[in-house]
Amino acid sequence: MPTKAQSVSRATHRATRTPVESRNNENTSTHQPDEHSQDFHARISERAYTLYEEHGREDGHALENWLEAERQVLN
C-alpha cells in the first residue's frame, strides 16, 4: 500500500503535467489515413504533376502547383 507521501507525489506529478502531455497520454489512438484521404491525396498529386508538365516542367513551382491542384480538386 502506498504511503501518504507517495500518494501526494503522484498527485503532484499529475497536476504538473503540461496540457500537451496530458492530451498525449489520454489519446493513445493513432491517426490512420482512410481510403478517402488517400484518394484525395492521389488526385491532388496527379493534378499537380499535370500542372508541372503544362508549365514546361519548370522547377521551383512545386508548392504553387500543389496548392493550385488542391484548389481545383476541392472545387
All heavy atoms as a GROMACS GRO file, in nm:
protein
  614
    1MET      N    1   0.085  -0.118   0.000
    1MET     CA    2   0.000   0.000   0.000
    1MET      C    3   0.089   0.124   0.000
    1MET      O    4   0.184   0.133   0.076
    1MET     CB    5  -0.089  -0.003   0.125
    1MET     CG    6  -0.175   0.117   0.138
    1MET     SD    7  -0.291   0.092   0.273
    1MET     CE    8  -0.402   0.217   0.235
    2PRO      N    9   0.061   0.223  -0.088
    2PRO     CA   10   0.146   0.341  -0.094
    2PRO      C   11   0.130   0.426   0.031
    2PRO      O   12   0.023   0.434   0.090
    2PRO     CB   13   0.097   0.417  -0.216
    2PRO     CG   14  -0.034   0.360  -0.254
    2PRO     CD   15  -0.046   0.226  -0.188
    3THR      N   16   0.238   0.486   0.068
    3THR     CA   17   0.235   0.576   0.182
    3THR      C   18   0.172   0.708   0.141
    3THR      O   19   0.154   0.736   0.023
    3THR     CB   20   0.377   0.603   0.235
    3THR    OG1   21   0.447   0.676   0.137
    3THR    CG2   22   0.449   0.475   0.270
    4LYS      N   23   0.140   0.791   0.240
    4LYS     CA   24   0.080   0.921   0.211
    4LYS      C   25   0.174   1.006   0.125
    4LYS      O   26   0.130   1.073   0.032
    4LYS     CB   27   0.045   0.992   0.341
    4LYS     CG   28  -0.030   1.121   0.320
    4LYS     CD   29  -0.076   1.181   0.449
    4LYS     CE   30  -0.154   1.307   0.420
    4LYS     NZ   31  -0.209   1.367   0.538
    5ALA      N   32   0.302   1.000   0.151
    5ALA     CA   33   0.399   1.078   0.074
    5ALA      C   34   0.400   1.034  -0.071
    5ALA      O   35   0.408   1.116  -0.163
    5ALA     CB   36   0.539   1.064   0.135
    6GLN      N   37   0.391   0.903  -0.096
    6GLN     CA   38   0.389   0.855  -0.234
    6GLN      C   39   0.262   0.900  -0.305
    6GLN      O   40   0.264   0.937  -0.421
    6GLN     CB   41   0.400   0.702  -0.236
    6GLN     CG   42   0.537   0.650  -0.198
    6GLN     CD   43   0.537   0.499  -0.183
    6GLN    OE1   44   0.438   0.439  -0.143
    6GLN    NE2   45   0.650   0.439  -0.215
    7SER      N   46   0.148   0.896  -0.235
    7SER     CA   47   0.023   0.940  -0.294
    7SER      C   48   0.027   1.087  -0.331
    7SER      O   49  -0.016   1.128  -0.438
    7SER     CB   50  -0.094   0.914  -0.198
    7SER     OG   51  -0.108   0.777  -0.175
    8VAL      N   52   0.081   1.170  -0.244
    8VAL     CA   53   0.093   1.313  -0.271
    8VAL      C   54   0.186   1.336  -0.389
    8VAL      O   55   0.159   1.416  -0.477
    8VAL     CB   56   0.142   1.389  -0.146
    8VAL    CG1   57   0.176   1.533  -0.179
    8VAL    CG2   58   0.037   1.382  -0.036
    9SER      N   59   0.295   1.262  -0.393
    9SER     CA   60   0.391   1.276  -0.501
    9SER      C   61   0.327   1.245  -0.635
    9SER      O   62   0.347   1.316  -0.732
    9SER     CB   63   0.512   1.184  -0.477
    9SER     OG   64   0.598   1.191  -0.586
   10ARG      N   65   0.249   1.138  -0.642
   10ARG     CA   66   0.182   1.102  -0.767
   10ARG      C   67   0.081   1.209  -0.807
   10ARG      O   68   0.071   1.246  -0.923
   10ARG     CB   69   0.113   0.967  -0.753
   10ARG     CG   70   0.208   0.853  -0.750
   10ARG     CD   71   0.134   0.722  -0.747
   10ARG     NE   72   0.228   0.613  -0.727
   10ARG     CZ   73   0.208   0.510  -0.651
   10ARG    NH1   74   0.093   0.496  -0.587
   10ARG    NH2   75   0.299   0.417  -0.638
   11ALA      N   76   0.006   1.259  -0.711
   11ALA     CA   77  -0.093   1.363  -0.740
   11ALA      C   78  -0.024   1.489  -0.790
   11ALA      O   79  -0.071   1.553  -0.883
   11ALA     CB   80  -0.177   1.391  -0.616
   12THR      N   81   0.086   1.525  -0.728
   12THR     CA   82   0.161   1.644  -0.769
   12THR      C   83   0.214   1.625  -0.910
   12THR      O   84   0.207   1.716  -0.992
   12THR     CB   85   0.277   1.671  -0.671
   12THR    OG1   86   0.222   1.686  -0.541
   12THR    CG2   87   0.353   1.795  -0.710
   13HIS      N   88   0.265   1.507  -0.942
   13HIS     CA   89   0.318   1.480  -1.075
   13HIS      C   90   0.209   1.496  -1.180
   13HIS      O   91   0.229   1.556  -1.284
   13HIS     CB   92   0.380   1.340  -1.082
   13HIS     CG   93   0.431   1.306  -1.219
   13HIS    ND1   94   0.540   1.370  -1.273
   13HIS    CD2   95   0.387   1.218  -1.312
   13HIS    CE1   96   0.561   1.321  -1.394
   13HIS    NE2   97   0.469   1.228  -1.419
   14ARG      N   98   0.090   1.442  -1.151
   14ARG     CA   99  -0.020   1.455  -1.246
   14ARG      C  100  -0.059   1.601  -1.264
   14ARG      O  101  -0.088   1.646  -1.373
   14ARG     CB  102  -0.141   1.375  -1.198
   14ARG     CG  103  -0.137   1.230  -1.238
   14ARG     CD  104  -0.270   1.169  -1.209
   14ARG     NE  105  -0.297   1.170  -1.065
   14ARG     CZ  106  -0.288   1.064  -0.986
   14ARG    NH1  107  -0.256   0.947  -1.036
   14ARG    NH2  108  -0.311   1.073  -0.857
   15ALA      N  109  -0.059   1.678  -1.158
   15ALA     CA  110  -0.101   1.818  -1.164
   15ALA      C  111   0.000   1.905  -1.236
   15ALA      O  112  -0.035   2.010  -1.287
   15ALA     CB  113  -0.125   1.870  -1.023
   16THR      N  114   0.126   1.862  -1.243
   16THR     CA  115   0.229   1.946  -1.304
   16THR      C  116   0.253   1.912  -1.450
   16THR      O  117   0.336   1.975  -1.514
   16THR     CB  118   0.362   1.934  -1.228
   16THR    OG1  119   0.405   1.798  -1.229
   16THR    CG2  120   0.348   1.984  -1.086
   17ARG      N  121   0.182   1.815  -1.505
   17ARG     CA  122   0.198   1.786  -1.647
   17ARG      C  123   0.143   1.900  -1.730
   17ARG      O  124   0.044   1.964  -1.693
   17ARG     CB  125   0.123   1.657  -1.684
   17ARG     CG  126   0.194   1.533  -1.641
   17ARG     CD  127   0.128   1.415  -1.701
   17ARG     NE  128   0.015   1.379  -1.616
   17ARG     CZ  129  -0.068   1.281  -1.639
   17ARG    NH1  130  -0.057   1.209  -1.747
   17ARG    NH2  131  -0.166   1.256  -1.558
   18THR      N  132   0.205   1.924  -1.842
   18THR     CA  133   0.155   2.028  -1.931
   18THR      C  134   0.030   1.977  -2.000
   18THR      O  135   0.006   1.857  -2.007
   18THR     CB  136   0.260   2.065  -2.038
   18THR    OG1  137   0.279   1.952  -2.122
   18THR    CG2  138   0.390   2.108  -1.975
   19PRO      N  139  -0.053   2.067  -2.054
   19PRO     CA  140  -0.174   2.022  -2.125
   19PRO      C  141  -0.142   1.928  -2.240
   19PRO      O  142  -0.214   1.834  -2.266
   19PRO     CB  143  -0.235   2.153  -2.176
   19PRO     CG  144  -0.185   2.257  -2.083
   19PRO     CD  145  -0.048   2.211  -2.042
   20VAL      N  146  -0.031   1.952  -2.310
   20VAL     CA  147   0.007   1.865  -2.421
   20VAL      C  148   0.039   1.725  -2.370
   20VAL      O  149  -0.005   1.626  -2.428
   20VAL     CB  150   0.127   1.924  -2.499
   20VAL    CG1  151   0.178   1.826  -2.602
   20VAL    CG2  152   0.086   2.055  -2.563
   21GLU      N  153   0.114   1.716  -2.261
   21GLU     CA  154   0.146   1.586  -2.204
   21GLU      C  155   0.018   1.514  -2.162
   21GLU      O  156   0.003   1.396  -2.187
   21GLU     CB  157   0.237   1.600  -2.082
   21GLU     CG  158   0.378   1.639  -2.114
   21GLU     CD  159   0.460   1.665  -1.989
   21GLU    OE1  160   0.404   1.710  -1.888
   21GLU    OE2  161   0.580   1.639  -1.994
   22SER      N  162  -0.075   1.585  -2.103
   22SER     CA  163  -0.200   1.524  -2.060
   22SER      C  164  -0.278   1.471  -2.178
   22SER      O  165  -0.328   1.360  -2.177
   22SER     CB  166  -0.285   1.625  -1.984
   22SER     OG  167  -0.220   1.663  -1.866
   23ARG      N  168  -0.288   1.550  -2.283
   23ARG     CA  169  -0.362   1.506  -2.402
   23ARG      C  170  -0.294   1.387  -2.466
   23ARG      O  171  -0.358   1.293  -2.509
   23ARG     CB  172  -0.372   1.619  -2.503
   23ARG     CG  173  -0.487   1.713  -2.475
   23ARG     CD  174  -0.500   1.805  -2.591
   23ARG     NE  175  -0.373   1.875  -2.606
   23ARG     CZ  176  -0.358   2.006  -2.608
   23ARG    NH1  177  -0.459   2.083  -2.600
   23ARG    NH2  178  -0.239   2.060  -2.619
   24ASN      N  179  -0.161   1.392  -2.478
   24ASN     CA  180  -0.089   1.282  -2.541
   24ASN      C  181  -0.106   1.152  -2.465
   24ASN      O  182  -0.118   1.047  -2.524
   24ASN     CB  183   0.061   1.315  -2.555
   24ASN     CG  184   0.086   1.418  -2.662
   24ASN    OD1  185   0.002   1.441  -2.748
   24ASN    ND2  186   0.201   1.481  -2.657
   25ASN      N  187  -0.106   1.159  -2.334
   25ASN     CA  188  -0.121   1.039  -2.254
   25ASN      C  189  -0.264   0.986  -2.259
   25ASN      O  190  -0.287   0.868  -2.248
   25ASN     CB  191  -0.079   1.065  -2.109
   25ASN     CG  192   0.070   1.087  -2.098
   25ASN    OD1  193   0.145   1.046  -2.183
   25ASN    ND2  194   0.112   1.154  -1.992
   26GLU      N  195  -0.361   1.074  -2.272
   26GLU     CA  196  -0.500   1.032  -2.275
   26GLU      C  197  -0.541   0.979  -2.412
   26GLU      O  198  -0.624   0.892  -2.422
   26GLU     CB  199  -0.590   1.150  -2.237
   26GLU     CG  200  -0.575   1.192  -2.092
   26GLU     CD  201  -0.642   1.324  -2.062
   26GLU    OE1  202  -0.711   1.378  -2.151
   26GLU    OE2  203  -0.623   1.374  -1.951
   27ASN      N  204  -0.483   1.030  -2.517
   27ASN     CA  205  -0.520   0.991  -2.652
   27ASN      C  206  -0.416   0.893  -2.705
   27ASN      O  207  -0.314   0.932  -2.757
   27ASN     CB  208  -0.530   1.114  -2.743
   27ASN     CG  209  -0.577   1.078  -2.882
   27ASN    OD1  210  -0.618   0.965  -2.907
   27ASN    ND2  211  -0.572   1.174  -2.972
   28THR      N  212  -0.446   0.765  -2.694
   28THR     CA  213  -0.348   0.666  -2.736
   28THR      C  214  -0.376   0.612  -2.875
   28THR      O  215  -0.298   0.534  -2.926
   28THR     CB  216  -0.345   0.548  -2.636
   28THR    OG1  217  -0.477   0.491  -2.629
   28THR    CG2  218  -0.298   0.593  -2.499
   29SER      N  219  -0.485   0.653  -2.939
   29SER     CA  220  -0.513   0.604  -3.073
   29SER      C  221  -0.423   0.677  -3.172
   29SER      O  222  -0.388   0.793  -3.155
   29SER     CB  223  -0.659   0.624  -3.110
   29SER     OG  224  -0.688   0.762  -3.117
   30THR      N  225  -0.387   0.608  -3.278
   30THR     CA  226  -0.303   0.669  -3.381
   30THR      C  227  -0.391   0.707  -3.499
   30THR      O  228  -0.492   0.643  -3.525
   30THR     CB  229  -0.193   0.573  -3.428
   30THR    OG1  230  -0.256   0.453  -3.477
   30THR    CG2  231  -0.098   0.540  -3.315
   31HIS      N  232  -0.351   0.810  -3.568
   31HIS     CA  233  -0.426   0.855  -3.684
   31HIS      C  234  -0.383   0.774  -3.805
   31HIS      O  235  -0.268   0.777  -3.845
   31HIS     CB  236  -0.402   1.005  -3.709
   31HIS     CG  237  -0.470   1.054  -3.832
   31HIS    ND1  238  -0.606   1.066  -3.842
   31HIS    CD2  239  -0.421   1.091  -3.951
   31HIS    CE1  240  -0.638   1.110  -3.962
   31HIS    NE2  241  -0.527   1.126  -4.030
   32GLN      N  242  -0.477   0.703  -3.861
   32GLN     CA  243  -0.452   0.627  -3.982
   32GLN      C  244  -0.532   0.689  -4.096
   32GLN      O  245  -0.653   0.704  -4.084
   32GLN     CB  246  -0.496   0.480  -3.964
   32GLN     CG  247  -0.418   0.406  -3.860
   32GLN     CD  248  -0.275   0.382  -3.903
   32GLN    OE1  249  -0.246   0.369  -4.022
   32GLN    NE2  250  -0.184   0.381  -3.808
   33PRO      N  251  -0.464   0.728  -4.205
   33PRO     CA  252  -0.539   0.786  -4.316
   33PRO      C  253  -0.637   0.683  -4.373
   33PRO      O  254  -0.602   0.567  -4.388
   33PRO     CB  255  -0.432   0.824  -4.417
   33PRO     CG  256  -0.306   0.765  -4.371
   33PRO     CD  257  -0.323   0.721  -4.230
   34ASP      N  258  -0.756   0.727  -4.402
   34ASP     CA  259  -0.854   0.636  -4.459
   34ASP      C  260  -0.842   0.637  -4.611
   34ASP      O  261  -0.766   0.713  -4.669
   34ASP     CB  262  -0.994   0.670  -4.411
   34ASP     CG  263  -1.038   0.810  -4.452
   34ASP    OD1  264  -0.962   0.879  -4.522
   34ASP    OD2  265  -1.149   0.849  -4.415
   35GLU      N  266  -0.921   0.552  -4.675
   35GLU     CA  267  -0.917   0.542  -4.820
   35GLU      C  268  -0.952   0.673  -4.887
   35GLU      O  269  -0.891   0.710  -4.987
   35GLU     CB  270  -1.017   0.434  -4.866
   35GLU     CG  271  -0.951   0.307  -4.913
   35GLU     CD  272  -1.054   0.207  -4.959
   35GLU    OE1  273  -1.123   0.234  -5.059
   35GLU    OE2  274  -1.063   0.102  -4.895
   36HIS      N  275  -1.047   0.745  -4.831
   36HIS     CA  276  -1.090   0.871  -4.891
   36HIS      C  277  -0.975   0.972  -4.894
   36HIS      O  278  -0.952   1.038  -4.995
   36HIS     CB  279  -1.210   0.928  -4.815
   36HIS     CG  280  -1.257   1.060  -4.868
   36HIS    ND1  281  -1.320   1.072  -4.988
   36HIS    CD2  282  -1.246   1.184  -4.816
   36HIS    CE1  283  -1.349   1.200  -5.009
   36HIS    NE2  284  -1.306   1.270  -4.906
   37SER      N  285  -0.903   0.986  -4.783
   37SER     CA  286  -0.793   1.083  -4.779
   37SER      C  287  -0.678   1.040  -4.869
   37SER      O  288  -0.612   1.124  -4.928
   37SER     CB  289  -0.745   1.106  -4.636
   37SER     OG  290  -0.687   0.990  -4.583
   38GLN      N  291  -0.655   0.910  -4.882
   38GLN     CA  292  -0.550   0.863  -4.972
   38GLN      C  293  -0.588   0.892  -5.117
   38GLN      O  294  -0.505   0.933  -5.197
   38GLN     CB  295  -0.525   0.714  -4.952
   38GLN     CG  296  -0.458   0.684  -4.820
   38GLN     CD  297  -0.447   0.535  -4.794
   38GLN    OE1  298  -0.511   0.454  -4.859
   38GLN    NE2  299  -0.365   0.500  -4.696
   39ASP      N  300  -0.716   0.872  -5.151
   39ASP     CA  301  -0.764   0.901  -5.286
   39ASP      C  302  -0.755   1.050  -5.313
   39ASP      O  303  -0.712   1.092  -5.422
   39ASP     CB  304  -0.908   0.852  -5.300
   39ASP     CG  305  -0.964   0.881  -5.439
   39ASP    OD1  306  -0.901   0.838  -5.537
   39ASP    OD2  307  -1.070   0.946  -5.448
   40PHE      N  308  -0.792   1.131  -5.216
   40PHE     CA  309  -0.785   1.275  -5.228
   40PHE      C  310  -0.641   1.320  -5.254
   40PHE      O  311  -0.613   1.399  -5.344
   40PHE     CB  312  -0.840   1.339  -5.100
   40PHE     CG  313  -0.842   1.488  -5.100
   40PHE    CD1  314  -0.929   1.558  -5.181
   40PHE    CD2  315  -0.759   1.559  -5.016
   40PHE    CE1  316  -0.932   1.696  -5.180
   40PHE    CE2  317  -0.761   1.697  -5.013
   40PHE     CZ  318  -0.848   1.766  -5.096
   41HIS      N  319  -0.548   1.266  -5.177
   41HIS     CA  320  -0.406   1.298  -5.194
   41HIS      C  321  -0.357   1.256  -5.332
   41HIS      O  322  -0.283   1.331  -5.399
   41HIS     CB  323  -0.325   1.231  -5.084
   41HIS     CG  324  -0.181   1.267  -5.086
   41HIS    ND1  325  -0.088   1.198  -5.161
   41HIS    CD2  326  -0.113   1.365  -5.024
   41HIS    CE1  327   0.030   1.252  -5.144
   41HIS    NE2  328   0.018   1.354  -5.061
   42ALA      N  329  -0.398   1.140  -5.378
   42ALA     CA  330  -0.356   1.090  -5.510
   42ALA      C  331  -0.408   1.181  -5.621
   42ALA      O  332  -0.335   1.211  -5.717
   42ALA     CB  333  -0.404   0.947  -5.531
   43ARG      N  334  -0.534   1.226  -5.608
   43ARG     CA  335  -0.591   1.314  -5.711
   43ARG      C  336  -0.517   1.447  -5.714
   43ARG      O  337  -0.489   1.501  -5.822
   43ARG     CB  338  -0.740   1.335  -5.685
   43ARG     CG  339  -0.819   1.210  -5.715
   43ARG     CD  340  -0.968   1.216  -5.690
   43ARG     NE  341  -1.028   1.348  -5.683
   43ARG     CZ  342  -1.124   1.380  -5.596
   43ARG    NH1  343  -1.168   1.291  -5.511
   43ARG    NH2  344  -1.176   1.500  -5.596
   44ILE      N  345  -0.483   1.501  -5.600
   44ILE     CA  346  -0.409   1.627  -5.595
   44ILE      C  347  -0.270   1.607  -5.656
   44ILE      O  348  -0.223   1.689  -5.735
   44ILE     CB  349  -0.397   1.680  -5.452
   44ILE    CG1  350  -0.534   1.720  -5.399
   44ILE    CG2  351  -0.302   1.800  -5.444
   44ILE    CD1  352  -0.537   1.754  -5.253
   45SER      N  353  -0.206   1.499  -5.620
   45SER     CA  354  -0.072   1.470  -5.671
   45SER      C  355  -0.071   1.459  -5.823
   45SER      O  356   0.016   1.517  -5.890
   45SER     CB  357  -0.021   1.340  -5.608
   45SER     OG  358   0.108   1.310  -5.653
   46GLU      N  359  -0.168   1.388  -5.877
   46GLU     CA  360  -0.177   1.373  -6.023
   46GLU      C  361  -0.202   1.507  -6.091
   46GLU      O  362  -0.140   1.539  -6.193
   46GLU     CB  363  -0.289   1.274  -6.059
   46GLU     CG  364  -0.255   1.132  -6.023
   46GLU     CD  365  -0.375   1.038  -6.035
   46GLU    OE1  366  -0.481   1.080  -6.089
   46GLU    OE2  367  -0.363   0.923  -5.989
   47ARG      N  368  -0.290   1.587  -6.032
   47ARG     CA  369  -0.321   1.717  -6.091
   47ARG      C  370  -0.200   1.810  -6.082
   47ARG      O  371  -0.170   1.884  -6.174
   47ARG     CB  372  -0.443   1.779  -6.023
   47ARG     CG  373  -0.485   1.910  -6.083
   47ARG     CD  374  -0.528   1.896  -6.228
   47ARG     NE  375  -0.546   2.026  -6.287
   47ARG     CZ  376  -0.508   2.060  -6.411
   47ARG    NH1  377  -0.456   1.970  -6.491
   47ARG    NH2  378  -0.524   2.182  -6.455
   48ALA      N  379  -0.130   1.808  -5.970
   48ALA     CA  380  -0.010   1.891  -5.953
   48ALA      C  381   0.096   1.853  -6.056
   48ALA      O  382   0.162   1.941  -6.114
   48ALA     CB  383   0.046   1.877  -5.812
   49TYR      N  384   0.111   1.724  -6.083
   49TYR     CA  385   0.209   1.682  -6.183
   49TYR      C  386   0.166   1.727  -6.323
   49TYR      O  387   0.250   1.770  -6.402
   49TYR     CB  388   0.229   1.530  -6.180
   49TYR     CG  389   0.344   1.488  -6.267
   49TYR    CD1  390   0.475   1.505  -6.224
   49TYR    CD2  391   0.322   1.435  -6.393
   49TYR    CE1  392   0.583   1.468  -6.306
   49TYR    CE2  393   0.428   1.398  -6.475
   49TYR     CZ  394   0.557   1.415  -6.430
   49TYR     OH  395   0.663   1.380  -6.511
   50THR      N  396   0.037   1.722  -6.350
   50THR     CA  397  -0.013   1.770  -6.479
   50THR      C  398   0.016   1.918  -6.496
   50THR      O  399   0.060   1.963  -6.603
   50THR     CB  400  -0.165   1.742  -6.491
   50THR    OG1  401  -0.186   1.602  -6.480
   50THR    CG2  402  -0.220   1.793  -6.623
   51LEU      N  403  -0.006   1.995  -6.389
   51LEU     CA  404   0.025   2.139  -6.394
   51LEU      C  405   0.175   2.161  -6.418
   51LEU      O  406   0.214   2.249  -6.495
   51LEU     CB  407  -0.018   2.208  -6.266
   51LEU     CG  408  -0.170   2.219  -6.244
   51LEU    CD1  409  -0.200   2.266  -6.104
   51LEU    CD2  410  -0.231   2.312  -6.348
   52TYR      N  411   0.258   2.082  -6.352
   52TYR     CA  412   0.404   2.089  -6.371
   52TYR      C  413   0.439   2.067  -6.519
   52TYR      O  414   0.518   2.142  -6.577
   52TYR     CB  415   0.470   1.984  -6.281
   52TYR     CG  416   0.614   1.955  -6.308
   52TYR    CD1  417   0.714   2.046  -6.276
   52TYR    CD2  418   0.653   1.833  -6.364
   52TYR    CE1  419   0.848   2.018  -6.300
   52TYR    CE2  420   0.786   1.804  -6.388
   52TYR     CZ  421   0.883   1.897  -6.356
   52TYR     OH  422   1.016   1.868  -6.379
   53GLU      N  423   0.378   1.966  -6.579
   53GLU     CA  424   0.405   1.939  -6.720
   53GLU      C  425   0.351   2.050  -6.810
   53GLU      O  426   0.416   2.089  -6.907
   53GLU     CB  427   0.344   1.805  -6.761
   53GLU     CG  428   0.418   1.686  -6.702
   53GLU     CD  429   0.360   1.554  -6.747
   53GLU    OE1  430   0.235   1.542  -6.759
   53GLU    OE2  431   0.440   1.461  -6.768
   54GLU      N  432   0.231   2.100  -6.778
   54GLU     CA  433   0.172   2.208  -6.858
   54GLU      C  434   0.256   2.335  -6.854
   54GLU      O  435   0.255   2.414  -6.948
   54GLU     CB  436   0.030   2.239  -6.809
   54GLU     CG  437  -0.070   2.132  -6.844
   54GLU     CD  438  -0.208   2.157  -6.784
   54GLU    OE1  439  -0.226   2.259  -6.712
   54GLU    OE2  440  -0.297   2.075  -6.808
   55HIS      N  441   0.329   2.356  -6.745
   55HIS     CA  442   0.414   2.475  -6.732
   55HIS      C  443   0.557   2.448  -6.777
   55HIS      O  444   0.650   2.518  -6.736
   55HIS     CB  445   0.412   2.526  -6.587
   55HIS     CG  446   0.277   2.573  -6.543
   55HIS    ND1  447   0.217   2.534  -6.426
   55HIS    CD2  448   0.187   2.657  -6.603
   55HIS    CE1  449   0.099   2.590  -6.415
   55HIS    NE2  450   0.078   2.666  -6.521
   56GLY      N  451   0.575   2.348  -6.862
   56GLY     CA  452   0.705   2.321  -6.921
   56GLY      C  453   0.804   2.253  -6.828
   56GLY      O  454   0.925   2.265  -6.847
   57ARG      N  455   0.755   2.181  -6.729
   57ARG     CA  456   0.841   2.109  -6.634
   57ARG      C  457   0.944   2.201  -6.568
   57ARG      O  458   1.058   2.163  -6.544
   57ARG     CB  459   0.911   1.990  -6.700
   57ARG     CG  460   0.814   1.884  -6.746
   57ARG     CD  461   0.888   1.768  -6.809
   57ARG     NE  462   0.794   1.661  -6.839
   57ARG     CZ  463   0.821   1.535  -6.819
   57ARG    NH1  464   0.938   1.498  -6.773
   57ARG    NH2  465   0.731   1.443  -6.848
   58GLU      N  466   0.902   2.321  -6.539
   58GLU     CA  467   0.990   2.420  -6.478
   58GLU      C  468   0.999   2.396  -6.328
   58GLU      O  469   0.897   2.395  -6.257
   58GLU     CB  470   0.936   2.561  -6.506
   58GLU     CG  471   1.029   2.670  -6.462
   58GLU     CD  472   0.975   2.808  -6.498
   58GLU    OE1  473   0.906   2.820  -6.601
   58GLU    OE2  474   1.001   2.902  -6.422
   59ASP      N  475   1.120   2.377  -6.280
   59ASP     CA  476   1.141   2.353  -6.137
   59ASP      C  477   1.117   2.480  -6.056
   59ASP      O  478   1.123   2.591  -6.108
   59ASP     CB  479   1.285   2.304  -6.111
   59ASP     CG  480   1.309   2.164  -6.164
   59ASP    OD1  481   1.211   2.089  -6.180
   59ASP    OD2  482   1.426   2.129  -6.188
   60GLY      N  483   1.092   2.461  -5.928
   60GLY     CA  484   1.077   2.573  -5.836
   60GLY      C  485   0.934   2.617  -5.812
   60GLY      O  486   0.910   2.717  -5.745
   61HIS      N  487   0.838   2.544  -5.868
   61HIS     CA  488   0.698   2.583  -5.853
   61HIS      C  489   0.613   2.470  -5.793
   61HIS      O  490   0.491   2.470  -5.811
   61HIS     CB  491   0.639   2.625  -5.988
   61HIS     CG  492   0.713   2.739  -6.051
   61HIS    ND1  493   0.696   2.870  -6.009
   61HIS    CD2  494   0.805   2.743  -6.148
   61HIS    CE1  495   0.774   2.948  -6.080
   61HIS    NE2  496   0.842   2.874  -6.165
   62ALA      N  497   0.676   2.379  -5.723
   62ALA     CA  498   0.605   2.263  -5.669
   62ALA      C  499   0.493   2.305  -5.574
   62ALA      O  500   0.380   2.255  -5.583
   62ALA     CB  501   0.702   2.168  -5.599
   63LEU      N  502   0.522   2.398  -5.485
   63LEU     CA  503   0.420   2.441  -5.390
   63LEU      C  504   0.305   2.510  -5.461
   63LEU      O  505   0.188   2.483  -5.433
   63LEU     CB  506   0.480   2.534  -5.283
   63LEU     CG  507   0.381   2.585  -5.178
   63LEU    CD1  508   0.316   2.470  -5.102
   63LEU    CD2  509   0.450   2.680  -5.083
   64GLU      N  510   0.336   2.598  -5.554
   64GLU     CA  511   0.231   2.666  -5.630
   64GLU      C  512   0.145   2.565  -5.704
   64GLU      O  513   0.022   2.574  -5.705
   64GLU     CB  514   0.292   2.763  -5.731
   64GLU     CG  515   0.363   2.881  -5.669
   64GLU     CD  516   0.446   2.957  -5.772
   64GLU    OE1  517   0.404   2.965  -5.889
   64GLU    OE2  518   0.552   3.007  -5.734
   65ASN      N  519   0.210   2.467  -5.770
   65ASN     CA  520   0.136   2.364  -5.843
   65ASN      C  521   0.049   2.282  -5.748
   65ASN      O  522  -0.066   2.250  -5.780
   65ASN     CB  523   0.230   2.272  -5.921
   65ASN     CG  524   0.298   2.343  -6.036
   65ASN    OD1  525   0.249   2.444  -6.086
   65ASN    ND2  526   0.412   2.291  -6.079
   66TRP      N  527   0.104   2.247  -5.632
   66TRP     CA  528   0.029   2.166  -5.536
   66TRP      C  529  -0.095   2.244  -5.486
   66TRP      O  530  -0.205   2.190  -5.482
   66TRP     CB  531   0.118   2.126  -5.419
   66TRP     CG  532   0.043   2.037  -5.324
   66TRP    CD1  533  -0.032   2.074  -5.217
   66TRP    CD2  534   0.032   1.895  -5.333
   66TRP    NE1  535  -0.088   1.964  -5.158
   66TRP    CE2  536  -0.050   1.854  -5.226
   66TRP    CE3  537   0.085   1.800  -5.421
   66TRP    CZ2  538  -0.081   1.719  -5.205
   66TRP    CZ3  539   0.054   1.667  -5.398
   66TRP    CH2  540  -0.028   1.627  -5.293
   67LEU      N  541  -0.074   2.370  -5.450
   67LEU     CA  542  -0.186   2.448  -5.398
   67LEU      C  543  -0.293   2.471  -5.505
   67LEU      O  544  -0.413   2.467  -5.475
   67LEU     CB  545  -0.136   2.582  -5.342
   67LEU     CG  546  -0.046   2.570  -5.218
   67LEU    CD1  547   0.008   2.707  -5.180
   67LEU    CD2  548  -0.122   2.506  -5.103
   68GLU      N  549  -0.251   2.495  -5.627
   68GLU     CA  550  -0.347   2.511  -5.736
   68GLU      C  551  -0.423   2.379  -5.762
   68GLU      O  552  -0.543   2.378  -5.780
   68GLU     CB  553  -0.276   2.557  -5.865
   68GLU     CG  554  -0.368   2.568  -5.985
   68GLU     CD  555  -0.480   2.670  -5.968
   68GLU    OE1  556  -0.471   2.761  -5.884
   68GLU    OE2  557  -0.581   2.657  -6.040
   69ALA      N  558  -0.350   2.270  -5.758
   69ALA     CA  559  -0.414   2.138  -5.778
   69ALA      C  560  -0.513   2.111  -5.665
   69ALA      O  561  -0.624   2.062  -5.689
   69ALA     CB  562  -0.308   2.029  -5.783
   70GLU      N  563  -0.476   2.144  -5.545
   70GLU     CA  564  -0.564   2.125  -5.429
   70GLU      C  565  -0.691   2.208  -5.446
   70GLU      O  566  -0.802   2.159  -5.422
   70GLU     CB  567  -0.490   2.165  -5.302
   70GLU     CG  568  -0.555   2.124  -5.174
   70GLU     CD  569  -0.466   2.157  -5.055
   70GLU    OE1  570  -0.437   2.276  -5.033
   70GLU    OE2  571  -0.426   2.062  -4.986
   71ARG      N  572  -0.675   2.332  -5.488
   71ARG     CA  573  -0.790   2.418  -5.509
   71ARG      C  574  -0.882   2.360  -5.618
   71ARG      O  575  -1.003   2.355  -5.601
   71ARG     CB  576  -0.744   2.558  -5.550
   71ARG     CG  577  -0.857   2.660  -5.559
   71ARG     CD  578  -0.810   2.795  -5.612
   71ARG     NE  579  -0.762   2.789  -5.750
   71ARG     CZ  580  -0.842   2.778  -5.858
   71ARG    NH1  581  -0.971   2.768  -5.844
   71ARG    NH2  582  -0.791   2.773  -5.979
   72GLN      N  583  -0.822   2.313  -5.726
   72GLN     CA  584  -0.901   2.257  -5.835
   72GLN      C  585  -0.973   2.129  -5.793
   72GLN      O  586  -1.090   2.109  -5.828
   72GLN     CB  587  -0.812   2.231  -5.956
   72GLN     CG  588  -0.763   2.357  -6.023
   72GLN     CD  589  -0.669   2.330  -6.139
   72GLN    OE1  590  -0.651   2.215  -6.182
   72GLN    NE2  591  -0.607   2.435  -6.191
   73VAL      N  592  -0.908   2.044  -5.720
   73VAL     CA  593  -0.969   1.917  -5.676
   73VAL      C  594  -1.083   1.945  -5.579
   73VAL      O  595  -1.186   1.878  -5.583
   73VAL     CB  596  -0.863   1.823  -5.616
   73VAL    CG1  597  -0.929   1.706  -5.545
   73VAL    CG2  598  -0.768   1.774  -5.724
   74LEU      N  599  -1.066   2.043  -5.493
   74LEU     CA  600  -1.171   2.077  -5.396
   74LEU      C  601  -1.294   2.136  -5.464
   74LEU      O  602  -1.406   2.121  -5.416
   74LEU     CB  603  -1.119   2.174  -5.291
   74LEU     CG  604  -1.027   2.113  -5.186
   74LEU    CD1  605  -0.966   2.222  -5.100
   74LEU    CD2  606  -1.105   2.015  -5.100
   75ASN      N  607  -1.272   2.205  -5.575
   75ASN     CA  608  -1.386   2.266  -5.647
   75ASN      C  609  -1.432   2.169  -5.747
   75ASN      O  610  -1.493   2.127  -5.809
   75ASN     CB  611  -1.347   2.398  -5.713
   75ASN     CG  612  -1.320   2.504  -5.609
   75ASN    OD1  613  -1.381   2.504  -5.504
   75ASN    ND2  614  -1.228   2.593  -5.637
   0.00000   0.00000   0.00000
